[in-house]
Amino acid sequence: MVLFWIIGATFLVSLISFIGVITFVIKGKLLDKLLFALVGFSAGALIGGAFFHLMPEALENSEAEGIFVYFVLGIVVFLMLERFFHWRHCHEGICEIHAFTYLNLIGDGIHNFIDGAVIAVSFLISFNLGIITTMAVILHEIPQELGDFGVLVYGGFSKARALFFNFLSAITALGGALTAYLFANVVKDISSGLLAFTAGGFIYIASSDLIPEIHKQKDNRKANIAFLLFIAGLVFMWLGKHVGH
């Protein structure tokens, strides 16, 4: 019965990735403005998620030096991945699909895997804790998944393709949940390193790809709105941390 609730909860969380479907009824200039604004929000949410959620949790039960090695490793690996995707998809300075879209999918996939593991462990402790944890994950996933979808479309994906790949990234939560259910001790041993590695990836994506997009925007009004939403993303993640506790 516990496994049933674990699978159901993580699948429900994964379905939130389809929130981007609301953009199908938004057209033209309004959609362009929304997507660019979501780039700003997503950048703030990634940095806030890394420093307010992932790193504190990673440092809770591990030595700082080792955790920061994983954090830096995350930055280095995501830099290498971006160079690879840039080489594959960009020619003479023109990118049909920006490399940061793939990085965002990878980073979010790892993050969702960890979310799924956290949900599973919570249900293994108690049913009530599992429900509370699931609700907390849902509340922070709604704006984050909308931001992720916006980044994918802004980076060159069609809306349909963005929805599909965002769901693939989200369904890793189910893999994390099943892994935690079957190998609880192993997941506990590597979870801190995975959290720090993901945090490093999130910081890299936000700082090297998304924030520069705000700087390159020639329309000051759009850039200012994106900046305000960047702050909103940070505040949302900070509130999510404290409300969750």
Beta strands, then each sheet from edge to edge (+ up, - down):
strand 1: 90-91
strand 2: 94-95
sheet 1: 1+ 2-
end
